[in-house]
Amino acid sequence: MNIVDRELRRLLQQLTLGSIVKPTNILEERENFLHPRHPHRRKSPMFRYKNFSSTWTDVKLILPHKSMDAPEEVVEIYREKERELDKTKKMFDSIGSDNFTRFAVEIFGVPTAEDARKAREVLKKLSDVATPKRNCRATDFAKLLEERIQKLGIAMDVKLSPSMTTKVWVDGVSRGIHLNQSALFAPQEVRRLLVHEVDVHAVRIHNGSCFPWGIFSMGTAGYREAEEGLAVHYERQLDCLYPFQEKIYAGRCLAVYLSLSSGFEDVFEELRVYFDEKTAYSIVERIKRGMTDTSRPGALTKDFHYFTGPKRVRSYLSSGGNLPMLMGGKIAFNHVPVISKLVQEKTADISKWIFPVGISDD
């Protein structure tokens, strides 16, 4: 690993979103809000966070890309990432303030009114779909993940974690799949996650690692829309996207849209039209992470990509986009031409690329 990639890895390890925006009192506020004896006296959560301000003082967001032995277009991708990391640091510095949302919007974007309208259509159509029963333990699911990555020939570890805000996280920096050890999974959820987390996320990391520059496996600037868009696109293509999960994706998009102008309680009440209390709360809690007083407008906006990303993928493919190149790394749509050029120049050994069944021949 070259000096630039070592520095990028160090920065990405420090600027890990999930751990930074997780409230320290998340369970307490959830129990207070959902307490059965207080349904008419609910108050929006007041989240607290660890004091990370000193952590960022010595973080130097300058990648030594001037010393890189790489084509100019690759160096520019590192410059883009450097600028994104600077915004990420500013977002983390702003946790609990109104500026948090501003930087989140700059990094991830926002859903449109049309996106919100389409999300409501999906929610109305699926309003009676209930939460599936979850009876698969994390230890059992971990074995299935290990079998899947071994079958594909991906060098990646599966690690059980006692403290995670999400159920599963595929990390391109540590090259590991992190699994919440206390989580339970529904049978259809297991099938979907094997496609989402392994066949797309882990495969893109693996394919990106075939280049001599680590950014293609750790994630280029703006990669998330293509990342989640591809994952959900193939959930649908491979018949793994079941109605309740489709409903969740629509709920997240609507929650982001509403949260930009509304507080926690109002967004929660809107989602309660379509979800049970616990599910509605978990969606809004996820969107309002990074805020202290959640009665105020604001959001961590990234989760709308699960709903809008697949449409962007379909549009990309219908206009003649190159799917293997898009799967060639943890990249954004606009980086496909660079990947294609590098492949044509035989900079990467694409004989090592992996395309699970149903993906390469779309």
PyMOL commands that set and color helices and strands:
alter all, ss='L'
color gray80, all
select helices_A, chain A and resi 3-14+17-20+26-34+53-57+65-67+72-93+99-108+113-125+138-152+187-208+215-218+224-237+243-259+264-271+277-287+301-318+323-326+333-344+350-352
alter helices_A, ss='H'
color red, helices_A
select strands_A, chain A and resi 136-137+157-161+168-171+176-180+184-185
alter strands_A, ss='S'
color yellow, strands_A
deselect
rebuild
show_as cartoon
